[in-house]
Amino acid sequence: MKENPLPVNVEIKNAVQSIKAAILKSQARAAQMINHEQLSLYYGIGRFVSEHSRNGFWGTGAIDSISKQLRAELPGLKGFSAENIKLMRRFFEAWKDLERNSADTTTEIAENSGLQPPTNSVDTTTELQLIESEAKSIRQLQLTHDETFPVTAFLNISFSHHVAILRYAEQYEERKYYIQLAYQQRLKVDDLEEIIKAKTYDHRQALPNNFFKAIPDKALAIRTLQMFKDSYLLDYINVEDIDVSDPIDVDEKIIESKIVMNIKNFIMTFGKSFTYKGHQVHYDKLGHDHWIDLLFFNRELQSLVVVELKKGQFKPSYLGQLAAYLRVLDDEEKLPGENPSVGIILCKKADKAYVEYVLQDYLKPMGVATYQQMQNRLRELLPPEEDMKRLIEE
């Protein structure tokens, strides 16, 4: 009987890629579940230890004794030193107010499970049930006072990330920021610590970007993040002074020409570290023309900086164009010792969450900022037209 021929190489490659994708997806789900379970366990133990130790049910030195006994009865057990158990307690106490009906959670769990508040008596079964019940609460966070809390990010970063955030970030909003940042940028714990110590939260209005993924040197990534804002007021550009029939018809070239006429103001808007290199800078690469709107060099970053101007809403296609420019610059212009070129899309409007989503697959460091012109800013500051008419008539 004649055997069927083996699949061609292309089919084998496709099969391998399909199976590989399925494996990686499954592994990612498994890792996510493990992380959820670990956080839930530590949260439940944290609550259990908090309830017993803070209210005087245990004597001094109890946590050290518990840690030693645990490791004696479970040889090879890691992560349950006295210090780590105290960190579990801190983890619970930092976030307990976020639970549904947080003030009554412990009481409700006790009542629903038939358990009594902690006492000095030893009941292993009861205490195990209590820990397991309390551990579930972290997976059922119902926010009572903060709808902006990053629940997904909270549950998907490791306990070590949480420890770093609690250790180095003191304020509630600051901690929320770093939880989201660690999740979005897939930061390692060491990198997260550096970012927190660098007070990145103070520069949290930075533009949506992929700097931490695209720049291997995390210190440089932090400096790059701090170099740009998410929005700029170009108050020297007033389209009502530009000779066009309809301000909507104003395109990037007109805005660019006004910026070039006011280049000193534009540089001051971005920062003193920028040196202007030119506008509509032309590069011919493999027979294809590339025209860079505005080109700068930043001496603090030791990087060329491209600014691409767009008159309307952000579009994903802008990133592909910008990535091509950065590739050409790194090939043609970047000198030995300089860092990779950085690109900024400067557009009228941008959905930050969407920008960060589509930026994930780009390997060149890029960000997207928005700008406002003077008349638009004035419209924001002035009361509505009907209110102004009413005030004048009065």
DOTIRO-328701 format. One record per residue (C-alpha): residue number from 0; residue in one letter; x, y, z. Coordinates in Angstrom, 2 decimals. Layout:
+-----+------+---------+---------+---------+
! seq ! type !      px !      py !      pz !
+-----+------+---------+---------+---------+
! NUM !    a !       X !       Y !       Z !
...
+-----+------+---------+---------+---------+
# end
This chain:
+-----+------+---------+---------+---------+
! seq ! type !      px !      py !      pz !
+-----+------+---------+---------+---------+
!   0 !    m !    0.00 !    0.00 !    0.00 !
!   1 !    k !    1.43 !    3.31 !   -1.04 !
!   2 !    e !    2.02 !    5.72 !    1.84 !
!   3 !    n !    0.91 !    9.31 !    1.63 !
!   4 !    p !    3.79 !   11.70 !    0.95 !
!   5 !    l !    5.13 !   13.75 !    3.82 !
!   6 !    p !    3.82 !   17.33 !    4.04 !
!   7 !    v !    5.95 !   19.92 !    2.36 !
!   8 !    n !    8.21 !   22.09 !    4.51 !
!   9 !    v !    5.78 !   25.01 !    4.48 !
!  10 !    e !    2.99 !   22.84 !    5.87 !
!  11 !    i !    5.30 !   21.47 !    8.56 !
!  12 !    k !    6.31 !   24.99 !    9.55 !
!  13 !    n !    2.68 !   26.09 !    9.71 !
!  14 !    a !    1.79 !   23.07 !   11.83 !
!  15 !    v !    4.69 !   23.76 !   14.20 !
!  16 !    q !    3.68 !   27.40 !   14.54 !
!  17 !    s !    0.05 !   26.48 !   15.25 !
!  18 !    i !    1.00 !   23.92 !   17.90 !
!  19 !    k !    3.60 !   26.29 !   19.37 !
!  20 !    a !    1.01 !   29.09 !   19.63 !
!  21 !    a !   -1.42 !   26.72 !   21.38 !
!  22 !    i !    1.27 !   25.58 !   23.83 !
!  23 !    l !    2.35 !   29.13 !   24.65 !
!  24 !    k !   -1.24 !   30.24 !   25.11 !
!  25 !    s !   -1.92 !   27.31 !   27.42 !
!  26 !    q !    1.27 !   28.00 !   29.38 !
!  27 !    a !    0.31 !   31.66 !   29.73 !
!  28 !    r !   -3.13 !   30.70 !   31.07 !
!  29 !    a !   -1.57 !   28.23 !   33.49 !
!  30 !    a !    0.94 !   30.81 !   34.71 !
!  31 !    q !   -1.87 !   33.31 !   35.14 !
!  32 !    m !   -3.88 !   30.84 !   37.20 !
!  33 !    i !   -0.83 !   30.03 !   39.34 !
!  34 !    n !   -0.26 !   33.73 !   39.96 !
!  35 !    h !   -3.92 !   34.26 !   40.90 !
!  36 !    e !   -3.79 !   31.33 !   43.30 !
!  37 !    q !   -0.56 !   32.52 !   44.88 !
!  38 !    l !   -1.88 !   36.05 !   45.38 !
!  39 !    s !   -5.11 !   34.64 !   46.80 !
!  40 !    l !   -3.22 !   32.38 !   49.20 !
!  41 !    y !   -0.93 !   35.17 !   50.40 !
!  42 !    y !   -3.87 !   37.54 !   50.78 !
!  43 !    g !   -5.81 !   35.00 !   52.84 !
!  44 !    i !   -2.80 !   34.23 !   55.02 !
!  45 !    g !   -2.17 !   37.97 !   55.34 !
!  46 !    r !   -5.68 !   38.51 !   56.64 !
!  47 !    f !   -5.45 !   35.53 !   58.98 !
!  48 !    v !   -2.14 !   36.74 !   60.43 !
!  49 !    s !   -3.40 !   40.32 !   60.67 !
!  50 !    e !   -6.53 !   39.33 !   62.57 !
!  51 !    h !   -4.56 !   37.23 !   65.06 !
!  52 !    s !   -1.43 !   39.33 !   65.50 !
!  53 !    r !   -2.82 !   42.86 !   65.42 !
!  54 !    n !   -5.55 !   42.17 !   67.95 !
!  55 !    g !   -3.33 !   40.50 !   70.51 !
!  56 !    f !   -4.48 !   36.92 !   70.03 !
!  57 !    w !   -0.88 !   35.86 !   69.52 !
!  58 !    g !    2.03 !   36.79 !   71.70 !
!  59 !    t !    5.26 !   38.43 !   70.59 !
!  60 !    g !    7.48 !   36.32 !   68.39 !
!  61 !    a !    4.56 !   34.23 !   67.15 !
!  62 !    i !    5.25 !   34.89 !   63.45 !
!  63 !    d !    8.90 !   33.81 !   63.81 !
!  64 !    s !    7.79 !   30.62 !   65.58 !
!  65 !    i !    5.16 !   29.90 !   62.92 !
!  66 !    s !    7.72 !   30.36 !   60.12 !
!  67 !    k !   10.24 !   27.99 !   61.75 !
!  68 !    q !    7.61 !   25.35 !   62.42 !
!  69 !    l !    6.23 !   25.56 !   58.88 !
!  70 !    r !    9.66 !   24.99 !   57.37 !
!  71 !    a !   10.33 !   22.14 !   59.79 !
!  72 !    e !    7.11 !   20.36 !   58.85 !
!  73 !    l !    7.37 !   21.14 !   55.11 !
!  74 !    p !   11.07 !   20.68 !   54.19 !
!  75 !    g !   12.04 !   22.69 !   51.12 !
!  76 !    l !    9.19 !   25.17 !   51.59 !
!  77 !    k !   10.17 !   28.58 !   50.19 !
!  78 !    g !    8.60 !   31.98 !   50.57 !
!  79 !    f !    7.40 !   31.60 !   54.15 !
!  80 !    s !   10.13 !   33.26 !   56.15 !
!  81 !    a !    8.96 !   35.45 !   59.02 !
!  82 !    e !    9.69 !   38.50 !   56.85 !
!  83 !    n !    7.58 !   37.16 !   53.98 !
!  84 !    i !    4.68 !   36.30 !   56.26 !
!  85 !    k !    4.77 !   39.88 !   57.53 !
!  86 !    l !    4.78 !   41.05 !   53.90 !
!  87 !    m !    1.63 !   38.97 !   53.33 !
!  88 !    r !    0.05 !   40.74 !   56.26 !
!  89 !    r !    1.08 !   44.08 !   54.81 !
!  90 !    f !   -0.29 !   43.07 !   51.39 !
!  91 !    f !   -3.70 !   42.34 !   52.90 !
!  92 !    e !   -3.77 !   45.45 !   55.07 !
!  93 !    a !   -2.82 !   47.71 !   52.13 !
!  94 !    w !   -5.75 !   46.60 !   49.97 !
!  95 !    k !   -8.44 !   45.29 !   52.32 !
!  96 !    d !  -10.54 !   48.43 !   51.91 !
!  97 !    l !  -11.14 !   47.54 !   48.25 !
!  98 !    e !  -13.16 !   44.42 !   49.06 !
!  99 !    r !  -16.90 !   44.32 !   48.68 !
! 100 !    n !  -18.38 !   45.61 !   51.93 !
! 101 !    s !  -14.80 !   45.74 !   53.15 !
! 102 !    a !  -15.57 !   46.81 !   56.68 !
! 103 !    d !  -17.74 !   43.74 !   57.23 !
! 104 !    t !  -15.87 !   41.17 !   55.14 !
! 105 !    t !  -14.25 !   39.24 !   57.97 !
! 106 !    t !  -17.48 !   39.15 !   59.97 !
! 107 !    e !  -19.52 !   38.04 !   56.94 !
! 108 !    i !  -17.10 !   35.23 !   56.13 !
! 109 !    a !  -17.21 !   34.03 !   59.71 !
! 110 !    e !  -21.01 !   34.15 !   59.84 !
! 111 !    n !  -21.50 !   32.45 !   56.46 !
! 112 !    s !  -19.12 !   29.63 !   57.28 !
! 113 !    g !  -20.26 !   29.18 !   60.87 !
! 114 !    l !  -16.86 !   30.31 !   62.15 !
! 115 !    q !  -16.14 !   32.38 !   65.20 !
! 116 !    p !  -13.69 !   35.27 !   65.44 !
! 117 !    p !  -10.11 !   34.21 !   66.21 !
! 118 !    t !   -9.43 !   32.97 !   69.72 !
! 119 !    n !   -6.49 !   31.52 !   71.60 !
! 120 !    s !   -7.87 !   27.99 !   71.15 !
! 121 !    v !   -6.41 !   25.79 !   68.41 !
! 122 !    d !   -8.83 !   24.39 !   65.81 !
! 123 !    t !   -6.90 !   23.44 !   62.69 !
! 124 !    t !   -9.96 !   22.62 !   60.58 !
! 125 !    t !  -11.68 !   25.89 !   61.44 !
! 126 !    e !   -8.59 !   27.98 !   60.81 !
! 127 !    l !   -7.91 !   26.26 !   57.47 !
! 128 !    q !  -11.46 !   26.99 !   56.36 !
! 129 !    l !  -11.04 !   30.60 !   57.43 !
! 130 !    i !   -7.84 !   31.05 !   55.41 !
! 131 !    e !   -9.40 !   29.42 !   52.33 !
! 132 !    s !  -12.55 !   31.54 !   52.60 !
! 133 !    e !  -10.59 !   34.72 !   53.04 !
! 134 !    a !   -8.25 !   33.87 !   50.16 !
! 135 !    k !  -11.20 !   33.79 !   47.77 !
! 136 !    s !  -12.00 !   37.42 !   48.48 !
! 137 !    i !   -9.07 !   38.71 !   46.43 !
! 138 !    r !  -10.54 !   37.08 !   43.33 !
! 139 !    q !  -13.88 !   38.77 !   43.96 !
! 140 !    l !  -12.78 !   42.37 !   44.34 !
! 141 !    q !  -15.83 !   44.61 !   44.12 !
! 142 !    l !  -14.66 !   48.19 !   44.26 !
! 143 !    t !  -16.85 !   50.32 !   46.45 !
! 144 !    h !  -15.17 !   53.69 !   46.03 !
! 145 !    d !  -12.79 !   53.55 !   43.06 !
! 146 !    e !  -14.03 !   52.43 !   39.67 !
! 147 !    t !  -10.64 !   53.25 !   38.13 !
! 148 !    f !   -8.74 !   50.66 !   40.15 !
! 149 !    p !   -6.73 !   48.40 !   37.77 !
! 150 !    v !   -8.18 !   45.05 !   38.89 !
! 151 !    t !   -6.82 !   43.07 !   35.92 !
! 152 !    a !   -3.32 !   44.45 !   36.41 !
! 153 !    f !   -3.55 !   43.88 !   40.17 !
! 154 !    l !   -4.30 !   40.19 !   39.75 !
! 155 !    n !   -1.74 !   39.60 !   37.01 !
! 156 !    i !    1.47 !   40.95 !   38.50 !
! 157 !    s !    3.48 !   38.82 !   40.89 !
! 158 !    f !    3.61 !   39.08 !   44.65 !
! 159 !    s !    7.21 !   40.32 !   44.31 !
! 160 !    h !    5.93 !   43.21 !   42.17 !
! 161 !    h !    3.34 !   44.02 !   44.83 !
! 162 !    v !    6.01 !   43.95 !   47.53 !
! 163 !    a !    8.18 !   46.39 !   45.58 !
! 164 !    i !    5.24 !   48.74 !   45.06 !
! 165 !    l !    4.24 !   48.66 !   48.73 !
! 166 !    r !    7.84 !   49.13 !   49.81 !
! 167 !    y !    8.73 !   52.11 !   47.62 !
! 168 !    a !    5.42 !   53.80 !   46.79 !
! 169 !    e !    3.50 !   55.29 !   49.69 !
! 170 !    q !    0.41 !   56.94 !   48.23 !
! 171 !    y !   -2.68 !   55.08 !   47.05 !
! 172 !    e !   -2.83 !   56.72 !   43.59 !
! 173 !    e !    0.89 !   56.23 !   43.15 !
! 174 !    r !    0.56 !   52.51 !   43.87 !
! 175 !    k !   -2.29 !   52.19 !   41.37 !
! 176 !    y !   -0.12 !   53.83 !   38.74 !
! 177 !    y !    2.79 !   51.43 !   39.25 !
! 178 !    i !    0.51 !   48.37 !   39.29 !
! 179 !    q !   -0.83 !   49.36 !   35.87 !
! 180 !    l !    2.63 !   50.27 !   34.56 !
! 181 !    a !    4.18 !   46.98 !   35.71 !
! 182 !    y !    1.39 !   45.05 !   34.00 !
! 183 !    q !    1.32 !   47.02 !   30.74 !
! 184 !    q !    5.09 !   47.13 !   30.28 !
! 185 !    r !    5.72 !   43.58 !   31.58 !
! 186 !    l !    8.39 !   44.99 !   33.88 !
! 187 !    k !   10.83 !   42.87 !   35.83 !
! 188 !    v !   10.83 !   43.52 !   39.57 !
! 189 !    d !   14.30 !   45.14 !   39.51 !
! 190 !    d !   13.25 !   47.46 !   36.70 !
! 191 !    l !   10.05 !   48.36 !   38.52 !
! 192 !    e !   12.02 !   49.27 !   41.63 !
! 193 !    e !   14.29 !   51.54 !   39.59 !
! 194 !    i !   11.29 !   53.21 !   38.00 !
! 195 !    i !    9.62 !   53.85 !   41.35 !
! 196 !    k !   12.84 !   55.19 !   42.88 !
! 197 !    a !   13.19 !   57.52 !   39.89 !
! 198 !    k !    9.84 !   59.07 !   40.88 !
! 199 !    t !    8.29 !   58.22 !   37.53 !
! 200 !    y !    4.87 !   58.81 !   39.04 !
! 201 !    d !    5.69 !   62.51 !   39.20 !
! 202 !    h !    5.95 !   62.35 !   35.39 !
! 203 !    r !    2.81 !   60.25 !   34.96 !
! 204 !    q !    1.42 !   62.59 !   32.33 !
! 205 !    a !    3.98 !   61.16 !   29.93 !
! 206 !    l !    2.66 !   60.20 !   26.54 !
! 207 !    p !    1.55 !   56.63 !   25.75 !
! 208 !    n !    4.67 !   54.81 !   24.62 !
! 209 !    n !    6.58 !   51.55 !   24.27 !
! 210 !    f !    9.86 !   52.85 !   25.73 !
! 211 !    f !   10.30 !   50.15 !   28.36 !
! 212 !    k !    9.91 !   47.42 !   25.76 !
! 213 !    a !   11.93 !   49.05 !   22.98 !
! 214 !    i !   14.82 !   50.44 !   25.04 !
! 215 !    p !   16.84 !   47.69 !   26.81 !
! 216 !    d !   18.60 !   50.17 !   29.11 !
! 217 !    k !   15.88 !   50.80 !   31.71 !
! 218 !    a !   17.59 !   53.92 !   33.05 !
! 219 !    l !   17.52 !   55.35 !   29.52 !
! 220 !    a !   13.88 !   54.26 !   29.13 !
! 221 !    i !   13.03 !   56.19 !   32.30 !
! 222 !    r !   14.83 !   59.32 !   31.05 !
! 223 !    t !   13.06 !   59.03 !   27.72 !
! 224 !    l !    9.69 !   58.74 !   29.45 !
! 225 !    q !   10.45 !   61.82 !   31.52 !
! 226 !    m !   11.50 !   63.82 !   28.46 !
! 227 !    f !    8.02 !   64.02 !   26.92 !
! 228 !    k !    4.50 !   64.98 !   27.98 !
! 229 !    d !    1.23 !   63.58 !   26.71 !
! 230 !    s !   -0.04 !   66.96 !   25.53 !
! 231 !    y !    1.50 !   70.23 !   24.37 !
! 232 !    l !    0.00 !   73.69 !   24.03 !
! 233 !    l !    1.29 !   75.25 !   20.82 !
! 234 !    d !   -0.02 !   78.70 !   21.71 !
! 235 !    y !    1.95 !   80.39 !   18.95 !
! 236 !    i !   -0.08 !   78.52 !   16.29 !
! 237 !    n !   -3.42 !   80.14 !   15.60 !
! 238 !    v !   -5.13 !   78.75 !   12.52 !
! 239 !    e !   -7.45 !   81.74 !   12.45 !
! 240 !    d !   -4.41 !   83.79 !   11.38 !
! 241 !    i !   -3.64 !   81.40 !    8.53 !
! 242 !    d !   -5.05 !   82.35 !    5.15 !
! 243 !    v !   -7.40 !   79.42 !    4.43 !
! 244 !    s !  -11.12 !   79.37 !    3.83 !
! 245 !    d !  -11.87 !   76.78 !    6.51 !
! 246 !    p !   -9.69 !   75.94 !    9.57 !
! 247 !    i !  -10.63 !   72.28 !    9.05 !
! 248 !    d !   -8.65 !   72.40 !    5.80 !
! 249 !    v !   -5.46 !   73.24 !    7.65 !
! 250 !    d !   -3.07 !   70.35 !    7.02 !
! 251 !    e !    0.19 !   69.15 !    8.53 !
! 252 !    k !    2.32 !   71.20 !    6.14 !
! 253 !    i !    0.76 !   74.48 !    7.29 !
! 254 !    i !    1.12 !   73.57 !   10.96 !
! 255 !    e !    4.69 !   72.48 !   10.26 !
! 256 !    s !    5.50 !   75.80 !    8.56 !
! 257 !    k !    4.16 !   77.72 !   11.55 !
! 258 !    i !    6.27 !   75.57 !   13.88 !
! 259 !    v !    9.39 !   76.15 !   11.78 !
! 260 !    m !    8.71 !   79.91 !   11.88 !
! 261 !    n !    8.53 !   79.61 !   15.67 !
! 262 !    i !   11.13 !   76.87 !   16.10 !
! 263 !    k !   12.66 !   78.44 !   19.21 !
! 264 !    n !    9.28 !   78.43 !   20.91 !
! 265 !    f !    8.68 !   74.85 !   19.80 !
! 266 !    i !   12.02 !   73.71 !   21.24 !
! 267 !    m !   11.27 !   75.49 !   24.51 !
! 268 !    t !    7.92 !   73.71 !   24.58 !
! 269 !    f !    9.67 !   70.34 !   24.43 !
! 270 !    g !   12.70 !   71.23 !   26.52 !
! 271 !    k !   16.10 !   72.91 !   26.38 !
! 272 !    s !   17.90 !   69.66 !   25.59 !
! 273 !    f !   16.59 !   69.59 !   22.02 !
! 274 !    t !   18.65 !   70.83 !   19.07 !
! 275 !    y !   16.84 !   71.49 !   15.80 !
! 276 !    k !   18.24 !   69.54 !   12.83 !
! 277 !    g !   15.73 !   70.42 !   10.12 !
! 278 !    h !   12.27 !   69.89 !    8.66 !
! 279 !    q !   11.17 !   67.80 !    5.69 !
! 280 !    v !   14.51 !   66.03 !    5.97 !
! 281 !    h !   14.85 !   63.73 !    2.97 !
! 282 !    y !   16.32 !   60.23 !    2.87 !
! 283 !    d !   16.40 !   57.90 !   -0.12 !
! 284 !    k !   16.52 !   54.30 !    1.01 !
! 285 !    l !   16.55 !   51.51 !   -1.57 !
! 286 !    g !   14.85 !   53.77 !   -4.06 !
! 287 !    h !   12.10 !   54.91 !   -1.66 !
! 288 !    d !   11.72 !   58.51 !   -0.47 !
! 289 !    h !   11.33 !   59.33 !    3.21 !
! 290 !    w !   10.46 !   62.85 !    4.35 !
! 291 !    i !   10.78 !   63.49 !    8.08 !
! 292 !    d !    8.59 !   66.36 !    9.29 !
! 293 !    l !   10.82 !   67.59 !   12.12 !
! 294 !    l !   14.18 !   66.21 !   13.21 !
! 295 !    f !   15.94 !   67.01 !   16.49 !
! 296 !    f !   18.84 !   65.75 !   18.55 !
! 297 !    n !   18.45 !   65.41 !   22.31 !
! 298 !    r !   21.74 !   65.70 !   24.15 !
! 299 !    e !   20.43 !   64.20 !   27.40 !
! 300 !    l !   19.19 !   61.08 !   25.64 !
! 301 !    q !   22.00 !   61.14 !   23.07 !
! 302 !    s !   19.35 !   60.27 !   20.52 !
! 303 !    l !   17.90 !   61.66 !   17.34 !
! 304 !    v !   14.22 !   62.52 !   17.81 !
! 305 !    v !   11.65 !   62.49 !   15.02 !
! 306 !    v !    8.43 !   64.48 !   15.42 !
! 307 !    e !    5.72 !   63.61 !   12.92 !
! 308 !    l !    2.79 !   66.04 !   12.72 !
! 309 !    k !   -0.77 !   64.85 !   12.14 !
! 310 !    k !   -3.73 !   67.21 !   12.01 !
! 311 !    g !   -6.47 !   64.86 !   13.21 !
! 312 !    q !   -7.18 !   61.69 !   15.17 !
! 313 !    f !   -4.43 !   59.13 !   15.75 !
! 314 !    k !   -4.31 !   56.27 !   13.23 !
! 315 !    p !   -2.36 !   53.00 !   13.67 !
! 316 !    s !   -0.81 !   53.47 !   10.22 !
! 317 !    y !    1.16 !   56.45 !   11.57 !
! 318 !    l !    3.26 !   54.08 !   13.68 !
! 319 !    g !    4.35 !   52.02 !   10.69 !
! 320 !    q !    5.47 !   55.15 !    8.88 !
! 321 !    l !    7.33 !   56.40 !   11.95 !
! 322 !    a !    9.00 !   53.01 !   12.52 !
! 323 !    a !   10.34 !   53.15 !    8.95 !
! 324 !    y !   11.79 !   56.61 !    9.54 !
! 325 !    l !   13.51 !   55.46 !   12.72 !
! 326 !    r !   15.00 !   52.47 !   10.96 !
! 327 !    v !   16.41 !   54.70 !    8.22 !
! 328 !    l !   17.80 !   57.19 !   10.75 !
! 329 !    d !   19.52 !   54.46 !   12.76 !
! 330 !    d !   21.09 !   53.15 !    9.55 !
! 331 !    e !   22.04 !   56.48 !    8.01 !
! 332 !    e !   22.50 !   59.06 !   10.76 !
! 333 !    k !   23.09 !   57.49 !   14.18 !
! 334 !    l !   26.73 !   57.79 !   15.21 !
! 335 !    p !   28.71 !   55.24 !   17.25 !
! 336 !    g !   27.96 !   55.79 !   20.94 !
! 337 !    e !   24.57 !   57.36 !   20.31 !
! 338 !    n !   21.36 !   55.71 !   21.41 !
! 339 !    p !   18.60 !   54.52 !   19.06 !
! 340 !    s !   16.42 !   57.21 !   17.53 !
! 341 !    v !   13.10 !   58.04 !   19.22 !
! 342 !    g !    9.89 !   58.90 !   17.39 !
! 343 !    i !    6.96 !   61.02 !   18.49 !
! 344 !    i !    3.60 !   61.28 !   16.73 !
! 345 !    l !    2.13 !   64.71 !   17.47 !
! 346 !    c !   -1.57 !   64.63 !   16.59 !
! 347 !    k !   -4.76 !   66.45 !   17.51 !
! 348 !    k !   -6.48 !   63.60 !   19.34 !
! 349 !    a !   -5.51 !   60.14 !   20.63 !
! 350 !    d !   -7.13 !   57.43 !   22.72 !
! 351 !    k !   -4.28 !   56.60 !   25.13 !
! 352 !    a !   -5.43 !   53.06 !   25.91 !
! 353 !    y !   -5.77 !   52.24 !   22.22 !
! 354 !    v !   -2.39 !   53.75 !   21.39 !
! 355 !    e !   -0.68 !   51.66 !   24.07 !
! 356 !    y !   -2.47 !   48.58 !   22.75 !
! 357 !    v !   -1.27 !   48.96 !   19.15 !
! 358 !    l !    2.23 !   50.00 !   20.22 !
! 359 !    q !    2.93 !   46.61 !   21.79 !
! 360 !    d !    4.24 !   44.97 !   18.62 !
! 361 !    y !    6.63 !   47.76 !   17.61 !
! 362 !    l !   10.32 !   47.42 !   18.40 !
! 363 !    k !   11.38 !   51.03 !   17.77 !
! 364 !    p !   10.92 !   53.48 !   20.69 !
! 365 !    m !    7.85 !   55.57 !   19.92 !
! 366 !    g !    5.23 !   57.63 !   21.67 !
! 367 !    v !    2.07 !   59.53 !   20.74 !
! 368 !    a !    1.37 !   63.02 !   22.08 !
! 369 !    t !   -1.42 !   65.47 !   21.36 !
! 370 !    y !   -1.34 !   69.21 !   20.82 !
! 371 !    q !   -3.72 !   72.09 !   21.32 !
! 372 !    q !   -3.79 !   75.38 !   19.48 !
! 373 !    m !   -4.49 !   78.69 !   21.13 !
! 374 !    q !   -8.08 !   79.14 !   19.97 !
! 375 !    n !   -9.02 !   75.63 !   21.08 !
! 376 !    r !   -7.48 !   76.23 !   24.48 !
! 377 !    l !   -9.36 !   79.49 !   24.82 !
! 378 !    r !  -12.62 !   77.74 !   23.97 !
! 379 !    e !  -11.96 !   75.30 !   26.82 !
! 380 !    l !  -11.30 !   78.09 !   29.30 !
! 381 !    l !  -14.20 !   80.33 !   28.28 !
! 382 !    p !  -17.79 !   79.60 !   29.35 !
! 383 !    p !  -20.22 !   78.23 !   26.73 !
! 384 !    e !  -21.45 !   80.73 !   24.11 !
! 385 !    e !  -25.02 !   80.70 !   25.48 !
! 386 !    d !  -23.75 !   81.52 !   28.99 !
! 387 !    m !  -21.65 !   84.38 !   27.63 !
! 388 !    k !  -24.67 !   85.82 !   25.78 !
! 389 !    r !  -26.71 !   85.59 !   28.95 !
! 390 !    l !  -23.98 !   87.37 !   30.95 !
! 391 !    i !  -23.75 !   90.15 !   28.35 !
! 392 !    e !  -27.52 !   90.66 !   28.30 !
! 393 !    e !  -27.60 !   90.86 !   32.09 !
+-----+------+---------+---------+---------+
# end
